[in-house]
Amino acid sequence: MNVFLRWRFLLALISVPLGCAAQTTAPTADPAVFDYDRELPLDVVVHARTEHADHTELDISYRSPAGGRVPALLFLPADGNGPWPAVIVQHGLPGSRRNAASFAAEYARMGAVALAITAPWARPDDEPRRNILTMTRQDADDQIQLIQDLRRAIDLLQARPDVDPDRIAYSGGSYGGAMGGLLAGVEDRIVAYALWVGDGGLVAHVKRPDATAWLAAMEPIEPLRWVGRAAPAELLFQNGRFDEFVPVADAEAYQAAGSEPKTILWYDEGYGLNEQAREDRRRWIAERLAIPVGVE
């Protein structure tokens, strides 16, 4: 199964009936729910360093505003001292930073710093817990913490002298594609978001009479409600017409909710898309970050 696994697989494991849920009138959350103490020390620790022929990989962690530490992989270009642009790469569900490593390394080879973090439900050892989706308040808390930790990742990048603080992009697939839409609605320091094989979040897929409390917690932070606030950041949506996990209607709803400017690319492919989509994504990000195309 693809390393950017779909959360629908997890929903099936906990026997949640799937379908198009009725629209609700739940209010969007106060953006302050994603705030955190920016004066909190980052407390970055480098656990290991690996030199590759075309980039450097650092195994690091930093302090989460919600408690504990955020495992991350930091990739640096091999040549020069910067300042370089940067790309945050977010993994799918289940998964960890290690599933995003090959994607992140591509950007380092292109001439950008890249950072991949592990979501709260796969900490501290990059092993997703058995019940990633608990159908309790914990799911909302995890989603809020992830956004806070991603915002903290921006703090980390902007604090580095080898990063250009005004040229930071985000790339996320599947679950990471959805969470990027949520991040885009609360963060103004990222200039471009590449959201691939994503949809508007969990809520649209859950029909369950005993999920009232869960829906009340999750609906206000559903990415579909936030991606329309991304401007002036640019959005890229990439989806497959034959995706077995993300129906065309779900992808179109997410795309329609996104703010302008946006680029929408469809492929005659299934969930995994193809190498052309990967190349299109790299080039789109390179153009937004002013990275010379063809450096890799």
Order of alpha helices (4+ residues) and beta strands (2+ residues): alpha-beta-beta-beta-beta-alpha-beta-alpha-beta-alpha-beta-alpha-beta-alpha-beta-alpha
